Amino acid sequence: MTANFVLDHVGRPRRALAELNRVTRPGGRIAVTVWCVPAGSGQALLGRATEAAGVRRPPHRAVLPPETDFPRTERGLLDLLPAAGLARPSCRTLAWDHLTSAGQWWQGAASGVGFTGHLIAAQPAATRAEIKRHFDLLSAGFTTPDGRLALPHQALLAGATAQPGPVPVPRTG
């Protein structure tokens, strides 16, 4: 069973893992990925450009309460697995450079893809232009000799084995 970047988008990550354990045959393997926090410097490029333009995260943006959230670190993810009834947990950090063009990377955000894209698309034209100006300045630090961007990314990959029997359902998420 795999859950690629699913735990980043659910309101109760502990319960989601317990459900993965429940629906996986005993002895079956479960693999999950989440984005690291702090993010790789390339992952943070659009957010840094947006902040540099003076745009702040809206206060209504849902953030998990501390009792249901977990640290997006190897230790933080590793600690969730046994609490969901999973055995033989492991976790490691994956790091890579995402290769793209500045135009492609900007186009996704300018089209409203992802949270930062939604935030950028919701801004007045003058603010979008200011974000783009900061994006161009900041992306220069990631430009390779051939003109592409090499954006450092990091994610966590964890695995564990499903266990038979009743699965503890965490009360706090």
N, C-alpha and C positions, 0 to 999 in steps of 0.2 A: 504494500500500500504506500503510495507516495502523496505528499501534500506539499507541493512546491509553492512557497510564499503564501500559503493559506493562513497560517497563524498570524501573519501581519495584518490580516483583514477580518478577523473574527473578534467579537466582543468578549468572548470567554475562552482564551487559548487553552487553559487547563481542561475545561470540559470538552473542547474539540479533540484534544489528545486522548482523553478517556474514551471518547466515541470512536476514534480510530482504533484503539485497542479492542473495543467491544466488537467491531465489525470485521476485524482481521482474525483469521483462523489462529488458534493457539500455535505458537512456534513460528508464525509468519513474521516477516520483517516489515518494519515501518520506517520510512525515510521522510524527513521534513527539512525544508529550508526556510530561513528567514533572513532578512537584511540585517546586517550588523549596525549597531548604534554605538559609537558614531559611525556614520556612513563613510565609505571611501571618498576621497577628495573629488573624484570625478562624478560620483553619484550626487554630491552636494553642489555641483556647479550651478544648476538652475536655481536652487534655493538661495545660494549666495548672491546671485545676480538680482534676484527678486528683493532680497533684504537690502542690498546695496542701493536699490532704487527707492527705498523707503516703504516698501510694501510689507506689512506684518501679517502673520498668521491670524485669521479671523478667530475671535474668541469662541464662536459657536462650533468650531471644528472639534469633533469628538476625539477625545484622548481617553485611553483606558484609565480607570482609577488605579491607584497603586496596588490595591488588594487583588485586582484581576490581571494586572500587567506583569511582565517579567523583564529582566535585563536582557537586551539583545547582545549577549556575550556568550562565549562557549560555556562558561559556568552557569549562566542564567538559563540557557536552553537545556543544558545537561540536567539541571536540577528538576526541570518539569517532567521529564520522562518517567522516572520511578514513581512520582506522585500520581501519574495517570495509570499506574499498574503495569508499566512496561519494564522489561528486564534487559540486562546487558546494554545499557545506554552508551553511546559514543557521540562525540561531536568534534568537528574541526572547522577551521576558518578557511574558506576558499577566497583567493584573491586573483584578480585578472584585470587586464586593461580592455575595456570595451572600445573597439575601434569603429569610428564613424566620422562623418563630416560634420563640421559646425552647422551647416545648413540643415542636415537631417536631424541633428539633435535639437536644434531650435524649432524646427517645423513641428515636431511632436508636441512640444510644450505650447507653441503658438496655436496649435489646433485644439488645445484643451485636454490633452492626454494626461492622466494622472492628477493627483492633488495639486501639484505645482502648476500644471498646465491649466487646470480649472481656475486657479487663482490668477494666473497671468491673463487668461482669456476674459476674465471678469473686469479687468482694469480698463480705464479710459485709454484711448489711443496714445495720448502723450505719455502716460505711465508705461504702457507696453513698449513704446519706443525707448524709454529710459532703461527699462529692464533689458531690452535687446542691446543697448549700448554697453551696459555693464557685462552682459553675457559675452559680447565680443572682446571686451578688455580681459575678462577673466579666462576665457577659453584660450587665449594666446599662450597661457602657461601650460596647456596640454597639447599644443600643436606639434606634430611630428615633422621631421624634415620634408616628408612628402605632402604636407598640408592637411593630413587627417588629424582628428582628435584621438588621443589615447587616454581614456577616462578611467582611472583606477576605481574599481568596484570591489566590495567585500560582501560575502554572505556566509551564513553558518549552515553546515550540513550535519544533521544529526540522524542517528539511526538507533533502533531498539527492537526488541523481540516482544511480540504480543503474548500475553499470558492468559491462561484459561481462568474461568471462574468469575465471580462478581468483581466488577471494576469499581474502585472507589470514585465517587463523583465529587469532585472538589466543591465545597460550598462557595468559595470566593472566585469562581471563574474558571 
